[in-house]
Amino acid sequence: MSENPTKQPATDGTEKIQAEESFTDRLTTSAGNLAEKAGDAWEKVSDKAEDTWEKLEDKAEELWDKAKNSELYADAKDKLEDLKDGAQKLWDKVVDRFDGNDEEKPKQA
């Protein structure tokens, strides 16, 4: 009984090879599509990250400038207070020199 009991056509292996090649082609195409989509997504994420980084740098620089200005203001205020104290001491010395003299005392500005 040489009949084919499953009633499937006899193959010489070519159909199997063609099916494997077709499967491989679909896999390669799918992998290529996935790689392209991944590349596109990476580019979008990279662009967004770059924009965010630039905004962060700008904000950090702005805050740094404010902090420096605040420190400079505090330093200037301290120096002004020192100058006021020095001027007051100098004024007091001038007034002390005129004490006891009949000359007119200078007026404080």
Biopython code that builds the backbone (N, CA, C, O; Angstrom):
import numpy as np
from Bio.PDB.StructureBuilder import StructureBuilder

atoms = [
    (1, "MET", "N", (0.813, -1.153, 0.000)),
    (1, "MET", "CA", (0.000, 0.000, 0.000)),
    (1, "MET", "C", (0.875, 1.240, 0.000)),
    (1, "MET", "O", (1.346, 1.735, 1.024)),
    (2, "SER", "N", (1.038, 1.659, -1.113)),
    (2, "SER", "CA", (1.876, 2.822, -1.295)),
    (2, "SER", "C", (1.064, 4.089, -1.399)),
    (2, "SER", "O", (1.593, 5.143, -1.754)),
    (3, "GLU", "N", (-0.181, 4.000, -1.100)),
    (3, "GLU", "CA", (-1.027, 5.192, -1.142)),
    (3, "GLU", "C", (-0.700, 6.118, 0.030)),
    (3, "GLU", "O", (-0.192, 5.686, 1.064)),
    (4, "ASN", "N", (-1.000, 7.369, -0.158)),
    (4, "ASN", "CA", (-0.779, 8.377, 0.881)),
    (4, "ASN", "C", (-2.029, 8.432, 1.750)),
    (4, "ASN", "O", (-3.056, 8.946, 1.306)),
    (5, "PRO", "N", (-1.970, 7.913, 2.983)),
    (5, "PRO", "CA", (-3.181, 7.826, 3.782)),
    (5, "PRO", "C", (-3.694, 9.192, 4.256)),
    (5, "PRO", "O", (-4.895, 9.308, 4.496)),
    (6, "THR", "N", (-2.876, 10.220, 4.404)),
    (6, "THR", "CA", (-3.337, 11.541, 4.872)),
    (6, "THR", "C", (-3.806, 12.399, 3.719)),
    (6, "THR", "O", (-4.333, 13.490, 3.937)),
    (7, "LYS", "N", (-3.636, 11.952, 2.555)),
    (7, "LYS", "CA", (-4.054, 12.634, 1.329)),
    (7, "LYS", "C", (-3.370, 14.000, 1.192)),
    (7, "LYS", "O", (-3.944, 14.933, 0.631)),
    (8, "GLN", "N", (-2.163, 14.107, 1.699)),
    (8, "GLN", "CA", (-1.379, 15.322, 1.522)),
    (8, "GLN", "C", (-0.444, 15.100, 0.360)),
    (8, "GLN", "O", (0.041, 13.990, 0.141)),
    (9, "PRO", "N", (-0.190, 16.165, -0.388)),
    (9, "PRO", "CA", (0.709, 15.999, -1.530)),
    (9, "PRO", "C", (2.123, 15.706, -1.040)),
    (9, "PRO", "O", (2.565, 16.225, -0.015)),
    (10, "ALA", "N", (2.783, 14.906, -1.756)),
    (10, "ALA", "CA", (4.164, 14.563, -1.407)),
    (10, "ALA", "C", (5.044, 15.770, -1.682)),
    (10, "ALA", "O", (4.866, 16.453, -2.690)),
    (11, "THR", "N", (5.989, 16.037, -0.795)),
    (11, "THR", "CA", (6.870, 17.183, -0.992)),
    (11, "THR", "C", (8.295, 16.694, -1.043)),
    (11, "THR", "O", (8.649, 15.637, -0.520)),
    (12, "ASP", "N", (9.092, 17.504, -1.693)),
    (12, "ASP", "CA", (10.510, 17.164, -1.771)),
    (12, "ASP", "C", (11.333, 18.064, -0.841)),
    (12, "ASP", "O", (12.561, 18.070, -0.933)),
    (13, "GLY", "N", (10.670, 18.843, 0.073)),
    (13, "GLY", "CA", (11.359, 19.709, 1.012)),
    (13, "GLY", "C", (11.387, 21.167, 0.572)),
    (13, "GLY", "O", (11.719, 22.051, 1.362)),
    (14, "THR", "N", (11.039, 21.422, -0.695)),
    (14, "THR", "CA", (11.068, 22.792, -1.190)),
    (14, "THR", "C", (10.002, 23.645, -0.522)),
    (14, "THR", "O", (10.248, 24.809, -0.204)),
    (15, "GLU", "N", (8.848, 23.091, -0.311)),
    (15, "GLU", "CA", (7.780, 23.858, 0.324)),
    (15, "GLU", "C", (8.178, 24.239, 1.760)),
    (15, "GLU", "O", (7.902, 25.344, 2.228)),
    (16, "LYS", "N", (8.815, 23.314, 2.424)),
    (16, "LYS", "CA", (9.246, 23.576, 3.790)),
    (16, "LYS", "C", (10.298, 24.695, 3.803)),
    (16, "LYS", "O", (10.255, 25.584, 4.653)),
    (17, "ILE", "N", (11.212, 24.644, 2.884)),
    (17, "ILE", "CA", (12.259, 25.676, 2.784)),
    (17, "ILE", "C", (11.634, 27.027, 2.453)),
    (17, "ILE", "O", (12.008, 28.047, 3.032)),
    (18, "GLN", "N", (10.678, 27.033, 1.517)),
    (18, "GLN", "CA", (10.012, 28.273, 1.148)),
    (18, "GLN", "C", (9.241, 28.854, 2.343)),
    (18, "GLN", "O", (9.236, 30.067, 2.553)),
    (19, "ALA", "N", (8.601, 27.993, 3.109)),
    (19, "ALA", "CA", (7.858, 28.451, 4.287)),
    (19, "ALA", "C", (8.820, 29.051, 5.311)),
    (19, "ALA", "O", (8.521, 30.083, 5.912)),
    (20, "GLU", "N", (9.958, 28.420, 5.508)),
    (20, "GLU", "CA", (10.940, 28.941, 6.451)),
    (20, "GLU", "C", (11.501, 30.281, 5.977)),
    (20, "GLU", "O", (11.711, 31.195, 6.775)),
    (21, "GLU", "N", (11.743, 30.387, 4.661)),
    (21, "GLU", "CA", (12.247, 31.651, 4.112)),
    (21, "GLU", "C", (11.217, 32.762, 4.264)),
    (21, "GLU", "O", (11.558, 33.903, 4.574)),
    (22, "SER", "N", (9.953, 32.414, 4.043)),
    (22, "SER", "CA", (8.885, 33.394, 4.196)),
    (22, "SER", "C", (8.790, 33.862, 5.652)),
    (22, "SER", "O", (8.649, 35.053, 5.929)),
    (23, "PHE", "N", (8.867, 32.913, 6.559)),
    (23, "PHE", "CA", (8.834, 33.243, 7.992)),
    (23, "PHE", "C", (10.017, 34.128, 8.362)),
    (23, "PHE", "O", (9.861, 35.108, 9.090)),
    (24, "THR", "N", (11.197, 33.782, 7.861)),
    (24, "THR", "CA", (12.407, 34.568, 8.132)),
    (24, "THR", "C", (12.263, 35.986, 7.577)),
    (24, "THR", "O", (12.650, 36.954, 8.232)),
    (25, "ASP", "N", (11.712, 36.104, 6.383)),
    (25, "ASP", "CA", (11.491, 37.424, 5.780)),
    (25, "ASP", "C", (10.537, 38.265, 6.632)),
    (25, "ASP", "O", (10.781, 39.451, 6.854)),
    (26, "ARG", "N", (9.460, 37.654, 7.104)),
    (26, "ARG", "CA", (8.499, 38.384, 7.951)),
    (26, "ARG", "C", (9.150, 38.801, 9.266)),
    (26, "ARG", "O", (8.927, 39.909, 9.755)),
    (27, "LEU", "N", (9.955, 37.905, 9.834)),
    (27, "LEU", "CA", (10.663, 38.232, 11.070)),
    (27, "LEU", "C", (11.630, 39.390, 10.857)),
    (27, "LEU", "O", (11.702, 40.306, 11.676)),
    (28, "THR", "N", (12.362, 39.344, 9.766)),
    (28, "THR", "CA", (13.330, 40.400, 9.451)),
    (28, "THR", "C", (12.615, 41.732, 9.253)),
    (28, "THR", "O", (13.065, 42.767, 9.744)),
    (29, "THR", "N", (11.502, 41.698, 8.533)),
    (29, "THR", "CA", (10.719, 42.910, 8.307)),
    (29, "THR", "C", (10.182, 43.451, 9.628)),
    (29, "THR", "O", (10.251, 44.654, 9.879)),
    (30, "SER", "N", (9.651, 42.578, 10.468)),
    (30, "SER", "CA", (9.129, 42.997, 11.768)),
    (30, "SER", "C", (10.238, 43.574, 12.635)),
    (30, "SER", "O", (10.040, 44.593, 13.297)),
    (31, "ALA", "N", (11.387, 42.941, 12.639)),
    (31, "ALA", "CA", (12.520, 43.429, 13.426)),
    (31, "ALA", "C", (12.960, 44.798, 12.910)),
    (31, "ALA", "O", (13.278, 45.693, 13.693)),
    (32, "GLY", "N", (12.975, 44.950, 11.599)),
    (32, "GLY", "CA", (13.335, 46.249, 11.010)),
    (32, "GLY", "C", (12.344, 47.324, 11.399)),
    (32, "GLY", "O", (12.731, 48.444, 11.735)),
    (33, "ASN", "N", (11.053, 46.982, 11.354)),
    (33, "ASN", "CA", (10.025, 47.945, 11.748)),
    (33, "ASN", "C", (10.161, 48.317, 13.226)),
    (33, "ASN", "O", (10.039, 49.487, 13.592)),
    (34, "LEU", "N", (10.414, 47.325, 14.064)),
    (34, "LEU", "CA", (10.593, 47.595, 15.487)),
    (34, "LEU", "C", (11.818, 48.467, 15.733)),
    (34, "LEU", "O", (11.780, 49.388, 16.549)),
    (35, "ALA", "N", (12.887, 48.178, 15.034)),
    (35, "ALA", "CA", (14.112, 48.973, 15.189)),
    (35, "ALA", "C", (13.863, 50.419, 14.749)),
    (35, "ALA", "O", (14.334, 51.357, 15.392)),
    (36, "GLU", "N", (13.130, 50.592, 13.662)),
    (36, "GLU", "CA", (12.819, 51.933, 13.182)),
    (36, "GLU", "C", (11.946, 52.689, 14.182)),
    (36, "GLU", "O", (12.171, 53.869, 14.452)),
    (37, "LYS", "N", (10.943, 51.992, 14.728)),
    (37, "LYS", "CA", (10.073, 52.617, 15.727)),
    (37, "LYS", "C", (10.865, 52.968, 16.986)),
    (37, "LYS", "O", (10.671, 54.031, 17.576)),
    (38, "ALA", "N", (11.744, 52.079, 17.384)),
    (38, "ALA", "CA", (12.573, 52.337, 18.556)),
    (38, "ALA", "C", (13.480, 53.544, 18.308)),
    (38, "ALA", "O", (13.667, 54.376, 19.195)),
    (39, "GLY", "N", (14.042, 53.636, 17.100)),
    (39, "GLY", "CA", (14.879, 54.781, 16.749)),
    (39, "GLY", "C", (14.094, 56.081, 16.783)),
    (39, "GLY", "O", (14.583, 57.097, 17.277)),
    (40, "ASP", "N", (12.869, 56.046, 16.254)),
    (40, "ASP", "CA", (12.017, 57.238, 16.272)),
    (40, "ASP", "C", (11.676, 57.644, 17.706)),
    (40, "ASP", "O", (11.715, 58.823, 18.057)),
    (41, "ALA", "N", (11.343, 56.656, 18.517)),
    (41, "ALA", "CA", (11.007, 56.940, 19.918)),
    (41, "ALA", "C", (12.225, 57.508, 20.644)),
    (41, "ALA", "O", (12.107, 58.459, 21.418)),
    (42, "TRP", "N", (13.390, 56.922, 20.392)),
    (42, "TRP", "CA", (14.619, 57.409, 21.032)),
    (42, "TRP", "C", (14.889, 58.858, 20.638)),
    (42, "TRP", "O", (15.273, 59.675, 21.474)),
    (43, "GLU", "N", (14.687, 59.166, 19.368)),
    (43, "GLU", "CA", (14.921, 60.530, 18.890)),
    (43, "GLU", "C", (13.978, 61.521, 19.585)),
    (43, "GLU", "O", (14.394, 62.609, 19.984)),
    (44, "LYS", "N", (12.706, 61.133, 19.724)),
    (44, "LYS", "CA", (11.745, 62.009, 20.398)),
    (44, "LYS", "C", (12.128, 62.202, 21.861)),
    (44, "LYS", "O", (12.110, 63.321, 22.373)),
    (45, "VAL", "N", (12.472, 61.111, 22.524)),
    (45, "VAL", "CA", (12.860, 61.197, 23.935)),
    (45, "VAL", "C", (14.129, 62.028, 24.078)),
    (45, "VAL", "O", (14.248, 62.840, 24.995)),
    (46, "SER", "N", (15.060, 61.823, 23.183)),
    (46, "SER", "CA", (16.322, 62.562, 23.224)),
    (46, "SER", "C", (16.079, 64.058, 23.026)),
    (46, "SER", "O", (16.648, 64.879, 23.745)),
    (47, "ASP", "N", (15.243, 64.409, 22.064)),
    (47, "ASP", "CA", (14.918, 65.817, 21.821)),
    (47, "ASP", "C", (14.239, 66.436, 23.035)),
    (47, "ASP", "O", (14.565, 67.553, 23.437)),
    (48, "LYS", "N", (13.299, 65.707, 23.612)),
    (48, "LYS", "CA", (12.577, 66.194, 24.788)),
    (48, "LYS", "C", (13.549, 66.366, 25.958)),
    (48, "LYS", "O", (13.478, 67.355, 26.688)),
    (49, "ALA", "N", (14.443, 65.414, 26.130)),
    (49, "ALA", "CA", (15.423, 65.493, 27.219)),
    (49, "ALA", "C", (16.348, 66.697, 27.018)),
    (49, "ALA", "O", (16.681, 67.396, 27.975)),
    (50, "GLU", "N", (16.754, 66.932, 25.783)),
    (50, "GLU", "CA", (17.629, 68.068, 25.492)),
    (50, "GLU", "C", (16.919, 69.390, 25.801)),
    (50, "GLU", "O", (17.506, 70.291, 26.400)),
    (51, "ASP", "N", (15.653, 69.497, 25.387)),
    (51, "ASP", "CA", (14.879, 70.709, 25.672)),
    (51, "ASP", "C", (14.737, 70.918, 27.180)),
    (51, "ASP", "O", (14.898, 72.028, 27.686)),
    (52, "THR", "N", (14.435, 69.836, 27.881)),
    (52, "THR", "CA", (14.269, 69.914, 29.333)),
    (52, "THR", "C", (15.575, 70.308, 29.996)),
    (52, "THR", "O", (15.581, 71.117, 30.924)),
    (53, "TRP", "N", (16.682, 69.744, 29.528)),
    (53, "TRP", "CA", (17.998, 70.062, 30.093)),
    (53, "TRP", "C", (18.318, 71.544, 29.900)),
    (53, "TRP", "O", (18.807, 72.201, 30.819)),
    (54, "GLU", "N", (18.042, 72.069, 28.702)),
    (54, "GLU", "CA", (18.304, 73.483, 28.431)),
    (54, "GLU", "C", (17.473, 74.383, 29.340)),
    (54, "GLU", "O", (17.971, 75.385, 29.854)),
    (55, "LYS", "N", (16.196, 74.020, 29.538)),
    (55, "LYS", "CA", (15.343, 74.806, 30.433)),
    (55, "LYS", "C", (15.877, 74.741, 31.860)),
    (55, "LYS", "O", (15.882, 75.743, 32.575)),
    (56, "LEU", "N", (16.325, 73.563, 32.264)),
    (56, "LEU", "CA", (16.871, 73.385, 33.601)),
    (56, "LEU", "C", (18.141, 74.214, 33.790)),
    (56, "LEU", "O", (18.331, 74.843, 34.831)),
    (57, "GLU", "N", (19.005, 74.210, 32.776)),
    (57, "GLU", "CA", (20.229, 75.025, 32.850)),
    (57, "GLU", "C", (19.891, 76.508, 32.972)),
    (57, "GLU", "O", (20.491, 77.226, 33.771)),
    (58, "ASP", "N", (18.920, 76.963, 32.168)),
    (58, "ASP", "CA", (18.524, 78.371, 32.216)),
    (58, "ASP", "C", (17.974, 78.736, 33.591)),
    (58, "ASP", "O", (18.316, 79.782, 34.142)),
    (59, "LYS", "N", (17.130, 77.883, 34.140)),
    (59, "LYS", "CA", (16.544, 78.140, 35.448)),
    (59, "LYS", "C", (17.625, 78.136, 36.526)),
    (59, "LYS", "O", (17.616, 78.980, 37.422)),
    (60, "ALA", "N", (18.551, 77.190, 36.439)),
    (60, "ALA", "CA", (19.640, 77.118, 37.419)),
    (60, "ALA", "C", (20.501, 78.377, 37.356)),
    (60, "ALA", "O", (20.901, 78.914, 38.389)),
    (61, "GLU", "N", (20.783, 78.844, 36.150)),
    (61, "GLU", "CA", (21.582, 80.061, 35.992)),
    (61, "GLU", "C", (20.844, 81.267, 36.569)),
    (61, "GLU", "O", (21.439, 82.116, 37.231)),
    (62, "GLU", "N", (19.555, 81.326, 36.310)),
    (62, "GLU", "CA", (18.739, 82.426, 36.844)),
    (62, "GLU", "C", (18.746, 82.405, 38.378)),
    (62, "GLU", "O", (18.908, 83.444, 39.018)),
    (63, "LEU", "N", (18.573, 81.229, 38.950)),
    (63, "LEU", "CA", (18.582, 81.113, 40.407)),
    (63, "LEU", "C", (19.957, 81.441, 40.988)),
    (63, "LEU", "O", (20.066, 82.064, 42.043)),
    (64, "TRP", "N", (21.005, 81.010, 40.277)),
    (64, "TRP", "CA", (22.360, 81.316, 40.728)),
    (64, "TRP", "C", (22.596, 82.829, 40.734)),
    (64, "TRP", "O", (23.174, 83.369, 41.677)),
    (65, "ASP", "N", (22.141, 83.509, 39.669)),
    (65, "ASP", "CA", (22.281, 84.964, 39.597)),
    (65, "ASP", "C", (21.521, 85.643, 40.740)),
    (65, "ASP", "O", (22.012, 86.595, 41.347)),
    (66, "LYS", "N", (20.319, 85.141, 41.022)),
    (66, "LYS", "CA", (19.544, 85.715, 42.120)),
    (66, "LYS", "C", (20.271, 85.513, 43.444)),
    (66, "LYS", "O", (20.325, 86.414, 44.282)),
    (67, "ALA", "N", (20.825, 84.327, 43.620)),
    (67, "ALA", "CA", (21.550, 84.034, 44.863)),
    (67, "ALA", "C", (22.773, 84.940, 44.992)),
    (67, "ALA", "O", (23.048, 85.482, 46.063)),
    (68, "LYS", "N", (23.505, 85.098, 43.882)),
    (68, "LYS", "CA", (24.676, 85.978, 43.917)),
    (68, "LYS", "C", (24.254, 87.406, 44.227)),
    (68, "LYS", "O", (24.893, 88.082, 45.033)),
    (69, "ASN", "N", (23.177, 87.871, 43.590)),
    (69, "ASN", "CA", (22.698, 89.232, 43.838)),
    (69, "ASN", "C", (22.284, 89.392, 45.292)),
    (69, "ASN", "O", (22.539, 90.427, 45.907)),
    (70, "SER", "N", (21.652, 88.376, 45.832)),
    (70, "SER", "CA", (21.229, 88.418, 47.227)),
    (70, "SER", "C", (22.448, 88.493, 48.149)),
    (70, "SER", "O", (22.457, 89.253, 49.118)),
    (71, "GLU", "N", (23.472, 87.701, 47.838)),
    (71, "GLU", "CA", (24.706, 87.736, 48.625)),
    (71, "GLU", "C", (25.389, 89.091, 48.494)),
    (71, "GLU", "O", (25.871, 89.651, 49.479)),
    (72, "LEU", "N", (25.425, 89.610, 47.276)),
    (72, "LEU", "CA", (26.033, 90.924, 47.067)),
    (72, "LEU", "C", (25.267, 92.001, 47.830)),
    (72, "LEU", "O", (25.867, 92.908, 48.406)),
    (73, "TYR", "N", (23.953, 91.895, 47.832)),
    (73, "TYR", "CA", (23.137, 92.850, 48.567)),
    (73, "TYR", "C", (23.463, 92.777, 50.058)),
    (73, "TYR", "O", (23.638, 93.804, 50.714)),
    (74, "ALA", "N", (23.543, 91.565, 50.582)),
    (74, "ALA", "CA", (23.857, 91.396, 52.007)),
    (74, "ALA", "C", (25.251, 91.955, 52.317)),
    (74, "ALA", "O", (25.445, 92.629, 53.329)),
    (75, "ASP", "N", (26.220, 91.670, 51.436)),
    (75, "ASP", "CA", (27.576, 92.204, 51.627)),
    (75, "ASP", "C", (27.579, 93.727, 51.572)),
    (75, "ASP", "O", (28.214, 94.382, 52.399)),
    (76, "ALA", "N", (26.870, 94.287, 50.600)),
    (76, "ALA", "CA", (26.812, 95.752, 50.459)),
    (76, "ALA", "C", (26.147, 96.376, 51.684)),
    (76, "ALA", "O", (26.576, 97.422, 52.171)),
    (77, "LYS", "N", (25.097, 95.723, 52.174)),
    (77, "LYS", "CA", (24.403, 96.243, 53.356)),
    (77, "LYS", "C", (25.344, 96.231, 54.567)),
    (77, "LYS", "O", (25.384, 97.188, 55.340)),
    (78, "ASP", "N", (26.103, 95.130, 54.722)),
    (78, "ASP", "CA", (27.066, 95.045, 55.827)),
    (78, "ASP", "C", (28.132, 96.135, 55.707)),
    (78, "ASP", "O", (28.483, 96.777, 56.696)),
    (79, "LYS", "N", (28.636, 96.337, 54.506)),
    (79, "LYS", "CA", (29.662, 97.364, 54.298)),
    (79, "LYS", "C", (29.097, 98.752, 54.563)),
    (79, "LYS", "O", (29.777, 99.605, 55.134)),
    (80, "LEU", "N", (27.870, 98.977, 54.156)),
    (80, "LEU", "CA", (27.231, 100.269, 54.411)),
    (80, "LEU", "C", (27.093, 100.502, 55.914)),
    (80, "LEU", "O", (27.356, 101.599, 56.407)),
    (81, "GLU", "N", (26.682, 99.474, 56.628)),
    (81, "GLU", "CA", (26.585, 99.605, 58.092)),
    (81, "GLU", "C", (27.946, 99.904, 58.696)),
    (81, "GLU", "O", (28.054, 100.731, 59.601)),
    (82, "ASP", "N", (28.992, 99.237, 58.203)),
    (82, "ASP", "CA", (30.357, 99.507, 58.687)),
    (82, "ASP", "C", (30.751, 100.955, 58.411)),
    (82, "ASP", "O", (31.322, 101.632, 59.265)),
    (83, "LEU", "N", (30.432, 101.419, 57.187)),
    (83, "LEU", "CA", (30.744, 102.809, 56.836)),
    (83, "LEU", "C", (29.986, 103.788, 57.735)),
    (83, "LEU", "O", (30.542, 104.797, 58.169)),
    (84, "LYS", "N", (28.716, 103.484, 58.010)),
    (84, "LYS", "CA", (27.928, 104.349, 58.887)),
    (84, "LYS", "C", (28.557, 104.403, 60.282)),
    (84, "LYS", "O", (28.682, 105.470, 60.883)),
    (85, "ASP", "N", (28.950, 103.225, 60.782)),
    (85, "ASP", "CA", (29.590, 103.172, 62.103)),
    (85, "ASP", "C", (30.889, 103.972, 62.099)),
    (85, "ASP", "O", (31.159, 104.742, 63.021)),
    (86, "GLY", "N", (31.686, 103.781, 61.054)),
    (86, "GLY", "CA", (32.952, 104.521, 60.939)),
    (86, "GLY", "C", (32.724, 106.021, 60.868)),
    (86, "GLY", "O", (33.436, 106.802, 61.499)),
    (87, "ALA", "N", (31.718, 106.416, 60.088)),
    (87, "ALA", "CA", (31.402, 107.847, 59.948)),
    (87, "ALA", "C", (30.929, 108.417, 61.279)),
    (87, "ALA", "O", (31.281, 109.539, 61.642)),
    (88, "GLN", "N", (30.127, 107.638, 62.004)),
    (88, "GLN", "CA", (29.639, 108.102, 63.302)),
    (88, "GLN", "C", (30.798, 108.264, 64.279)),
    (88, "GLN", "O", (30.845, 109.245, 65.021)),
    (89, "LYS", "N", (31.736, 107.315, 64.289)),
    (89, "LYS", "CA", (32.906, 107.404, 65.169)),
    (89, "LYS", "C", (33.751, 108.621, 64.815)),
    (89, "LYS", "O", (34.220, 109.342, 65.696)),
    (90, "LEU", "N", (33.940, 108.843, 63.522)),
    (90, "LEU", "CA", (34.697, 110.003, 63.076)),
    (90, "LEU", "C", (33.992, 111.292, 63.497)),
    (90, "LEU", "O", (34.638, 112.228, 63.968)),
    (91, "TRP", "N", (32.697, 111.341, 63.332)),
    (91, "TRP", "CA", (31.913, 112.510, 63.730)),
    (91, "TRP", "C", (32.051, 112.751, 65.228)),
    (91, "TRP", "O", (32.237, 113.883, 65.675)),
    (92, "ASP", "N", (31.955, 111.669, 65.993)),
    (92, "ASP", "CA", (32.093, 111.804, 67.449)),
    (92, "ASP", "C", (33.470, 112.358, 67.817)),
    (92, "ASP", "O", (33.580, 113.173, 68.734)),
    (93, "LYS", "N", (34.508, 111.932, 67.123)),
    (93, "LYS", "CA", (35.865, 112.448, 67.389)),
    (93, "LYS", "C", (35.922, 113.944, 67.088)),
    (93, "LYS", "O", (36.497, 114.717, 67.855)),
    (94, "VAL", "N", (35.326, 114.343, 65.975)),
    (94, "VAL", "CA", (35.318, 115.760, 65.598)),
    (94, "VAL", "C", (34.578, 116.563, 66.653)),
    (94, "VAL", "O", (35.046, 117.627, 67.058)),
    (95, "VAL", "N", (33.446, 116.079, 67.097)),
    (95, "VAL", "CA", (32.650, 116.783, 68.097)),
    (95, "VAL", "C", (33.425, 116.852, 69.406)),
    (95, "VAL", "O", (33.412, 117.887, 70.072)),
    (96, "ASP", "N", (34.099, 115.773, 69.785)),
    (96, "ASP", "CA", (34.887, 115.755, 71.022)),
    (96, "ASP", "C", (35.995, 116.809, 70.968)),
    (96, "ASP", "O", (36.289, 117.429, 71.990)),
    (97, "ARG", "N", (36.602, 117.023, 69.836)),
    (97, "ARG", "CA", (37.678, 118.016, 69.706)),
    (97, "ARG", "C", (37.157, 119.421, 69.928)),
    (97, "ARG", "O", (37.845, 120.286, 70.471)),
    (98, "PHE", "N", (35.912, 119.628, 69.491)),
    (98, "PHE", "CA", (35.348, 120.967, 69.637)),
    (98, "PHE", "C", (34.757, 121.180, 71.014)),
    (98, "PHE", "O", (34.439, 122.312, 71.378)),
    (99, "ASP", "N", (34.603, 120.126, 71.780)),
    (99, "ASP", "CA", (34.102, 120.301, 73.156)),
    (99, "ASP", "C", (35.132, 121.088, 73.956)),
    (99, "ASP", "O", (36.334, 120.845, 73.849)),
    (100, "GLY", "N", (34.659, 122.018, 74.744)),
    (100, "GLY", "CA", (35.550, 122.808, 75.564)),
    (100, "GLY", "C", (36.077, 124.027, 74.845)),
    (100, "GLY", "O", (36.559, 124.951, 75.500)),
    (101, "ASN", "N", (36.007, 124.072, 73.524)),
    (101, "ASN", "CA", (36.429, 125.254, 72.779)),
    (101, "ASN", "C", (35.216, 126.154, 72.623)),
    (101, "ASN", "O", (34.084, 125.671, 72.645)),
    (102, "ASP", "N", (35.428, 127.431, 72.467)),
    (102, "ASP", "CA", (34.330, 128.370, 72.276)),
    (102, "ASP", "C", (33.897, 128.428, 70.826)),
    (102, "ASP", "O", (32.949, 129.128, 70.469)),
    (103, "GLU", "N", (34.602, 127.687, 70.004)),
    (103, "GLU", "CA", (34.240, 127.713, 68.589)),
    (103, "GLU", "C", (32.933, 126.942, 68.377)),
    (103, "GLU", "O", (32.535, 126.096, 69.177)),
    (104, "GLU", "N", (32.311, 127.272, 67.292)),
    (104, "GLU", "CA", (31.044, 126.640, 66.971)),
    (104, "GLU", "C", (31.273, 125.170, 66.623)),
    (104, "GLU", "O", (32.215, 124.823, 65.911)),
    (105, "LYS", "N", (30.399, 124.328, 67.137)),
    (105, "LYS", "CA", (30.485, 122.890, 66.840)),
    (105, "LYS", "C", (29.950, 122.659, 65.430)),
    (105, "LYS", "O", (28.984, 123.302, 65.019)),
    (106, "PRO", "N", (30.566, 121.754, 64.697)),
    (106, "PRO", "CA", (30.019, 121.451, 63.362)),
    (106, "PRO", "C", (28.663, 120.774, 63.500)),
    (106, "PRO", "O", (28.395, 120.071, 64.475)),
    (107, "LYS", "N", (27.837, 120.996, 62.531)),
    (107, "LYS", "CA", (26.503, 120.396, 62.544)),
    (107, "LYS", "C", (26.562, 119.023, 61.879)),
    (107, "LYS", "O", (27.217, 118.838, 60.853)),
    (108, "GLN", "N", (25.871, 118.078, 62.481)),
    (108, "GLN", "CA", (25.855, 116.728, 61.921)),
    (108, "GLN", "C", (24.992, 116.719, 60.679)),
    (108, "GLN", "O", (23.892, 117.270, 60.671)),
    (109, "ALA", "N", (25.488, 116.100, 59.644)),
    (109, "ALA", "CA", (24.774, 116.075, 58.383)),
    (109, "ALA", "C", (23.689, 115.045, 58.392)),
    (109, "ALA", "O", (22.980, 114.887, 57.398)),
]
sb = StructureBuilder()
sb.init_structure("model")
sb.init_model(0)
sb.init_chain("A")
sb.init_seg("    ")
for serial, (resi, resn, name, xyz) in enumerate(atoms, 1):
    if name == "N":
        sb.init_residue(resn, " ", resi, " ")
    sb.init_atom(name, np.array(xyz, "f"), 0.0, 1.0, " ", f" {name:<3s}", serial, name[0])
structure = sb.get_structure()
